[in-house]
Amino acid sequence: MTPRRAGGEPGVVVLGEDRIKHLEFIQQVVTRLGTNSFLVKGWALTLTAALLAVSASRLSWPIATVGLVPLLCFWYLDTFFLRQERLFRRLYDDVRRPGSAVEPMSMNVGPYLAQTPWLPTALSQTLVLYYGPLVAADLVILGVAL
């Protein structure tokens, strides 16, 4: 089904059912990625708080060091989810445009990889403000324990 102009409203384009379904698929992926990111943040906070509590109570630098490893892994995993979410949002933006060259039902985000690099995503404000204080707390306990 091709896009057509809606009657009476200039500039409004009615999308075909296949395009609407495609947009719904993409939105479901974005929602799932957001949920996964939320769960990763919860696990990161829980595990880090437990390891920090143990290392602070014992002033144990090995436990503080070990606590840094899963925290950095959670940060990486959260970066992955955020980057994927951004890639799918770019795909969504392209699919919703009239005359889009995106193949119907394509979930290929390959064309957007260069526009969404890893490092700026990892250092995004939301991730740095969440994981930064956790890493800082771990490093402080590590410094005190040494």
Beta strands, then each sheet from edge to edge (+ up, - down):
strand 1: 4-5
strand 2: 13-14
sheet 1: 1+ 2-
end
